[in-house]
């Protein structure tokens, strides 16, 4: 099975990636773009294309873009730092921190959400991108006054995924109350500085004008420059500026939580980073993925500040998009390999997610990557041999040695023996070949084994699953006929 150590990034592959990087500019989607494809510390391809400001040069690795909702992963990291220090609990109701939280009269659902439900986009608050994008600079007091007038809720907390920026803005207030510090100051001091993210911050005045990408929207054939909003209470939903170099650092650090036996580094523990990248709130439909037919089958959901996808062929992806007036961003990493991409564009909702997703999927396809199956433990193979022997020629003595007691309790041995004999007759008898023919696509863990025993008019599909304790034994044996 392919692994990243065996895969080759040849010039043809990288040429194809470069063409995908160029496409947004050629298609007139944005004035400028910076894209980088990397794996850990190894940069495979990166380039700035177009103009960071109309009439100026191409963006560089250190050009800061507004990264919009990619900011949310930083907000959650700040929240979990405080959680790990004992300053807050994700199960606390939001009213412990924002006493002004009230429901509108027209809301059907009036259960107070927890901090964790706000973080997992399951608070009951509805999606609100266009409105929220224009609220960044309001004060914390103004935000409290807004929610005191009554918020609309459209589901019970914890029931369904709804992308609520208002909910994340409230998390900014939680962080300030729990830390005793301004949200932006806390993220800067506790996350950005420790990770060396010097081209990241919440105020564009922190950076020289030539180091900041200017945002635009298309009007006919012209690019209209958009003003920058000032930072404020909604900065925690999307107000961070960052560069491709810094987001590469962020993605590498986040992905490092999946490295076996990884040691904690940086401001947040391995366990907490890992928890950000596991689905907490599932979503049955994703509009972005649905536009790409090859991806529409992926399982999808929201973790904590990050989106998570599972593909049957490629395995797990973690990502987040950002869309703001004047900017579009996307960061994405492939969990099994660490292959990652960051794309930053300077036009409103220009579709950086499509560019980044296309690059990563293209690279994995051209590399011939497939999700490796779990290696079977020697004990699993040994017990599979015993089970194979039992199917061919039942032995009560061997059954007692290799099965857990529940196997006989679930279906008595005599009944199993009779049912298996009937199946063997249906396929005209079994082949005498003793090699286990594993059905690899169906074997899903080191303690699970599926194999076929061929017969004259069909075959038998056999499956065992082992117990979770010592001594190791078989807890499940299933045998069924497979038509020729």
N, C-alpha and C positions, 0 to 999 in steps of 0.2 A: 504494500500500500504506500502511496506517495506521502512523503513528508517534506517539510520545507527545506530540510538539509539536502534533499536530493533534487529539488526543483531549480531550474536554471532560468535566470532573467536575461534572455538573449536579446540581441539588438532588435530583432523583429518585434518581440513583445514590447519592448520599451518604445519603439517607434509608434506602435498602436496606442500605447498609453499617452504619448505626446500628442497624437492627433485628437484624442478625447479631451486633453487639457486645452488645446487650441480652439475646440469647437464653440464654446460660448462666445468668444470674440468674433469668430468667423460668422456666427449666426446673429450677431448684433445683440446678444443678451445683456452685455455689460461693457463698460469702457475698459475695465481692467480685471485681472484675475491673478491670484497666486495659488499654485497647486503643488503639493508634495506627496510623493508615494514613498513609504519607508517601512522598515521592519526593525524594530528596536533602534539601535544607534545607526544602523545602515540605511543611508539615503539612496534609494534606487533611481529616482528621477524627481526633479523639481524645477519649476520655472515660473517667472513672472511674465505676463503677456499683456499687451495693451497699455493702458495709462492709469496710474493711481489717481491722477487728476487730469482732466481733459486738457490736452496741450502740453502735458509733462511726460516723463518717462514711465517705464513699466514699474509695477510694484516690486519690492525686493523681499527677501526672506524675513527682514525685520520691519517691513511696513505694517503698521497697526491698522486693522480694520475693525469696524463695529461688528462683533460676532453675534449680536442679538441673542437668541434663546440658547445658544451654546453656553451662555452665562449660567443657565440653570444648574448645570453640573457643579459649578463652583459654589452656588448657593447651598446645594445639598451637602457638599463637602464641609462647608462651614457649619451647617446644622448638625452633622454627625460628629464633628470635632467636639462640639458642645455637649452632644448626647454622651459621647465617650468619656467626657470629663465629669459627667453627673450633673450638668447644669440644666438639663431638660430631659424629658421623656417623650418619645414619639407618640405614646398613647395618651398624652395629656390633651384635653380639649383646647381648641384654639382660644377659647374665652379665658383661659388661664393667662394668656399673654395679650390678647386684644379684647378687652372687656366690652368694647363697643359693638362687637359682632352681633348683628340682628338680622332676622329674616323679613323679607318683604311680605306684605299682606297677600300677594298673589301666589306665594310659594306654597306648593302642596306638601313638600317635605321639610320638616323643621327639626331635624336632629343635628346637634352641634357636631361638626367634624373634628377629628383629632389632627394634631400636627402631622402625624404620619400619613393620614389620608390626603391632606393637602399636598404633601411631598410626592405622593404616588398618583396624583391626578385622579383621585376618586372621592373628592370632597362633596360632590353633589352640585358644585358650581359649574355653570355652563362654559363652553368655549367662547373666547372673547378677544381673538387676536387684533382685529382692526382698532377696536376701542382702546385696548391696553397699550398698543404700540405708541399711542399719543399721550400717555399719562406719566411718562418717566420722571419728569422733573417736579412732580407735586411733592409736598412735604409729607412726613410721616403723620403729622396731625391732620392734614387734609385727607389722607388715606383712612385714618380712623373715623373721620367725619363721614366719609362716603359709606363705609360699612354700617355706621350707626343709623343711616337712613333706611337700611334694609337691603339685603342681597337676595337675588332670585336663586332658588335652587330647583333643579329639575330631576333629581334622583336622590335616593338615600345615600349617605356616606358609605363608601366601601362597595357600592353596587356595580358601578360601571365606570369606564374611562371617559373623562371629558377634560380637554386640555384647557385648564384654567390659569391664566396669567394672574388674575386677581388673587387666586389662592397662593401663588408663589410670592406675590408682593406681601401678603400677610406673613409669609415665612421670614421675610426681611425684618419685620417687626418682632417676630419671635427671637431671631438671632440678636437683635439689639437689646431686647429685654433680658435675655439670658446671659449675654456677655457684658452688658453695661457699656457697649461701644457701638459707634456708628457701623452699620453693615459694611460699607465700603472700606472703612478703616480695618475692620476685622478681617475681611477677605485679603486685603493687601498685606497686612502684617502676619497673618497666620497661614496663608496659602501662597500668594504670589511671590513674596520675598524668599521664603524658605525653599521654594522650587526654582529660584533664579529666573523667574519670568519677568524680566526687566522691561519688556516692550508691552506689558499689559497693565491696565488700570482703568479707572472709571471716568477720568477727565481727559479730554484730548489735549488740554493745555500742558499735560505732563510730557508731551512729545513734541519735538520740532515739527513745524508744518510739513516739511518734506518727508517726514516719517509717518504721516497719517494719510490713509486713503480717503478721498472725498466721495460721498455718496451721491447717486443720481437716480432719476427716473426718466423713462423714455416718453417724449411728447412728439409724436410724429416721427421725424427723422432726427430730432435734436435730443441731446442729453441735457436735462435740467438739473443743475446742482441743488441739492437739498441742504437746509441748515441742520446743524447738529443740535439735538436736544440736550439740555443740561441734565446732570445726574440728580437723582432724587430717590423718592421712596419706591419707585418702580424699576430702579436700576438692577435690582436682583432678578428681574425677569429677562433682561436682555441688554443691560447697559455697558457691559465690559468691552473695552478695546483690547485686541490681542493680535499677535503676529503669527505667521505660519510656523516660525521657529518655536515660539512659546507653546502653541497648541500641539506641536509635535512632542514637546516635553510633557504636556498634560496627558496626551493620548498614551505615550509610553508608560507613564507612571500609573495611569488607570489600568492599562493592560497587564502590568506587572503583577497585579493581584491574582492573575490566573496561573502564574508560574508555579509549578509544584514546589512545595516547601519554601515559598518565598518568605523572606524576612521583611518585617515592616520597615519602611523608609518614608521620609517626608512627614507631613503633618497629620496624615490620617492612616489608620491601621490597614493592613491587608484585608482583614475581615470586613471592615466597614466599606472599603472600596469595592470589595467583591459583592457586598449586598446591594450596592448601587446598580450593579450590572446583571441583576436577576429580575425576571418579570414579577412585579408585585400586583399590577393591574393589567389584566389581559384586555386586548382590543380585538374584536372579531373582524374588523375591517380597517385597512389603512389606505387612504386615498393615493398616497404617493406610490406605494408598492403596487397597487392595483393598476397603475398606468403602465407598468412594465410587466407584460404577461408572464415572463419567466420567473418573476418574483412574487406573483400574486398568491402563490401557495404557501408562502412563509408564515409560520406562527409569529405573532407580533404582540408586543405589549410595552408597558412603561415600568421601568424599575424605580429608582429614586434619582431623578434628575437626568436620566439617560433612557433612550429607547433600546429595546432588545428584540432581535429577530432570530428565528431558528429556521434554517434551510436544511431539508433532508440530505442534500448532497454536500453542502459546504459547512454545515454546522452553525455555530452562533456568531452573530454580528452584534456589536454595540455601537450606538451612534447618537448624535443629536444634530438637528438642523437649527439654523437661525435665519429669521426673516424680519427685516426692520426697514423703515423708510430709508432707502439709499443703499441697503446692504443685503447680502445673502451669504450664508456660511454653512459649512457642513464638516463634521469630523466623524470618522468611522474606522473601526478596527475589527479585524477578523480574529476571533478569540483563539481558535486552534493554532493559528500560525503567527499571530502578531502583525501580519501584513496590514498596514494602515494608510489612510489617506486624509489629508486636510485640504479643503478648497475654500478660498475666500474670494468673494466677488463684490464689486461696488455698484450694484444697481438693485432697486427694490424688487424683492421676490424673484430674482433672476433664475433661481433653480440650481443653486450650488449642490443641493442634495442629489439631483439627477447626474450632475457631472461626477461627483465623488462616488456614488453608487455604481455608476457605469464603469469607472476606472477600476474599482476593486473587483467587481464581478468579472470584468474582462480579463484582468490579470490572473484571477484564480482559474478561469476557464482555460486560458492559454497555457497556464502552468500544469494543467491536467490534475488539479487538486481534487481529491475526494475525501470526505470525512473518514479518517481511519477508524476501523472498528476496534472495540476494546480487546486487548490481548487476553486470551483465555488463560486462566490459571492452570497449572499442571493438574491440580486436584479436580478441576472442572472436566478436563479431558479424560482423566482416569474414570470419573464417575459416569461420563457419557459412554465410555466403552462398556462399563458394567450394565448401563441401561440398554444399550444396543443388544448386548447378550441376552438380557431379560426379554426384550421384545421378540427376539428370534427363538428363544427357548426358555420359557419361564422357570424360575427356580425360587421356591419359597425361602430357602436358606439364604440365597444371595439377596433377595428382596429385603429381608430383615436386616442385613448388614449395611445396605446402602441407602435405604429410605428412612426418613423421619417417620415417627409414629402417625402423623396426620395423614400420610398417604393411604394407609390401610383404613383409617377412620373415614376418610373422604369417600373412597370407593374401595370396598374390600378386595383383597388380593385375588380371591377366586373369581370375582366378577370382572376384574381387570384382565385376568388371564383369559377368560372366555371371550371378552370383547376384542382383545388383540388377536386371538386365534381366528375370529370371524373376519376381521379386517385382512389378515394374511390370506385367507381363502378368497376374499374378494379380488385381490390383486394377483391371484394365481400362484401364490408362493413367493418367497423372497430370494433375492440374489444371495449367493454364498460369499460375495465380496465382503470383507470385514473392515475396509477403510471407511471411516466416518466421513460422510459427504456433508460438511457443514453448510447450512443456508446462511451465509454471512450477513446478508441484508436484514435477516430477522433476529439475529443474536445480538442483544443490546447491552450486555454487561459481562464482566469477567466471570460472573456466576450464572450465566445463562447460555444455553447451547441448543441450537436447532439443527437437525440434520434429516436427510432423506435416506430411506432404505428402498432401493428399487425392487420392483416385482415384475411379473410378466405382463400384466395388463394395467399397471399403474405403479404407484409407490406409496410408502407410508411416510408421513411427515411426523417426526418425533421431536419432542421438546422436553428439556429438563430445566428446572431452576433450583439452585441450591439454597440452603438455609443461611441465616445471618450469624450463626454462632459456631463455636467449637464443641464437639467434633463436627466436621463438615459432612453434610449428607444431602440427599435429594429431598426437596419438599414438594416438588411438582413433577409429574410425568403425564404428558399428553401425547396421544397417538391418534392420528386420523388419516384417512385415505386421501390421496391426491390422484386425480384422474390422469391417465396417460396423455 
